[in-house]
């Protein structure tokens, strides 16, 4: 079957994360688990020891629908492109990209929760997806993209084009996107820019994450 072959061809990190998200959403849709058990809540983490929320909040993108399909397709497409090109043969490095992004997003969310500057997001999967898109866009500066054939632009503009489209279709300005951009830019700067300009590397994949 086409789906079987497509799944077999997906690289391991992209496939694992996608399946984890889909299975989590299926579990919620079938009432096997409530989304209230998944969302990020620092009060419950601190007071009730519900530490699983630090991970499960990345696995739920909402109920199945057009919104879900859009974000999942966007995530899988750009995650696959990164894993098969920039990170080909470097599974540990790609896994570290996801883990680094998740940690940065959790720290940002904690700051929002602790300071009450803005309402902190309860699910960070969309932020993580946006971070992946941002890193792909910055690592492909000369790739040309088109929006419905109306206008073309270089890949680094993709995150901002997405934000513009969301505003045009009536969505309110989202902190999700900005969090993803921040996490993505921090990774890109520490991994790609700073080592070139300074000759030093502040961020690198831990040795234990490399598969022999």
Residue, then its C-alpha position, 0 to 999 in steps of 0.5 A: x500500500x502507498x501509506x505503508x511505503x510512505x511510512x517506510x521511507x520516512x526517516x526515523x525521528x520524523x516518523x517517530x514524532x509524527x506517529x507519537x502525535x497521531x496516536x496521542x490524538x487518537x487516544x484523546x478522540x477515543x476517550x482513552x485519555x483526556x487532553x487535560x492529562x496532557x497539557x503543560x501545567x507547572x502548578x501540577x508539575x510542582x505540586x502533584x509531581x505530574x512530570x510527564x506533562x513536560x513531554x506530553x504537551x508536545x504530542x497534542x495538536x488539537x482534534x483531527x481537522x483541517x487545522x491539525x492536517x495543515x500543521x502536521x503536514x507542514x511539520x512532517x514535510x520540513x522535518x523530513x527535508x531536514x533529516x534527509x539533507x542537512x542531517x543525513x546520517x546524523x540521527x543523534x544530531x537531529x534528535x538533539x535539534x528536537x530536544x534543544x528546541x523542546x527545552x528552550x520552549x519549556x523554559x520560555x513557557x515557564x518564564x511566561x507562567x512565572x511572570x504572567x507577562x503573557x498567557x503561557x501556551x498549554x501545548x507546545x507542539x505547534x511551537x516546536x513545528x514552527x522551530x523546525x520550519x525556521x531551521x529548515x528555512x535558514x539552512x536553505x537560503x536560496x530555495x525559492x518558494x511560491x504561495x499559490x502561484x501569487x508571489x514567490x519568495x526565498x525560504x528564509x521568509x517562510x516563517x514570516x509569510x506563514x504569520x502573514x497568511x494567518x493574520x490575513x485569514x483572521x487568526x489572531x497574532x500568536x505567541x506560538x509562532x514567535x516562540x518557535x522563531x526564537x527557539x529556531x533562531x537560537x539553535x541556528x545561531x549557536x550551531x551555524x553562525x557563531x562557530x563560523x564568526x568566532x571559531x568556537x562552538x558553544x552548542x554541540x550534540x552530547x557524545x552519548x547521543x551518537x549512534x555507533 
